[in-house]
């Protein structure tokens, strides 16, 4: 329980800042000297109040990662189930071989190439992150569905004339739930780091945006003058990633018990 409580607290702080922090940021932000100890956390690389940037900067990282992870599962899980249960088996080969090509390309390269073609924008960033995660989700779903597809119970359901929906979606989906839940924490963490990497590279967000990842990158030049502009957003990203995995680990332990 302590582990789950710690994980919930680690999630709650950055999530609350991402959702409600922008409500407490003034529309017009004054600029002063960069990297000076004014305000609770000093100023950033262009002289803005770092505390205001922290309040406003979580929405991109957190919400884009959540939306991208959800999208990758919405598309990837049915894709993998169809590949595993389709007849004839040639359909499986046709569906899965293109994913091997996607997996062979480094995720950051995909991020840069697609962003260069599609242009900036949070929608593009969500799409790219979902695209990078989609092959892994589909392959995991296929592997889990193949294990279920060989069970005698499923063969009996088919012989009794049960519909594809009942066999491949209801029964198979329920049997895959724990495997997908175990993967979800890791997948969300990967999405968080990919979105943060996009911020470091200036992909999808302006170079001076109020964004935790951008803050870490742009303020690192003043790390020894005013460290909070780097340390605080970095800790918030790490806290969310660690918290998600702690919560999912605890939930899986309780289900197994």
Buried (B, 14 or more C-beta within 10 A) or exposed (E): EEEBEBBEEBBEBBBEBBEEBBEEBEEEBEEEEBBEEEBEBBBBBBBBBBBBBBBBBBBBBBBBBBBBBBBBBEBBBBBBBBBBBBEEEEBBEEBBEEBEEBEEEEBBEBBBEBBEEBEBEBEBBBBBBBBBBBBBBBBBBBEBBBBBBEEEEBEEBBEEEBEEEBBBBEBBBEBBEBBBEBBBBBBBBBBBBBBBBBBBBBBBBEEBBBBBBBBBBBBBEBBEBBBBBBBBBBBBBBBBBBBBBBBBBBBBEEEEE
